[in-house]
Amino acid sequence: MIATFLSITGFLFIHWISSGHFPLSNLYESLIFLSWSLSIIHMIPYRISFIYYFF
């Protein structure tokens, strides 16, 4: 999941630089942003449960 998040983050950043605007202007860019935000939402509970497991 971390590799997916980093890959999509890199893609969004490169696409932002090349297009000159934040990538939310069409359906393709919006769905990529949605998958990026869902990967963050998925990682947050995993990290919290991982931290509580060791402490």
Secondary structure, DSSP 8 states (H G I E B T S, - for coil): -HHHHHHHHHHHHHHHHHHSS-S-SSHHHHHHHHHHHHHHHHHHHHHHHHHHHH-
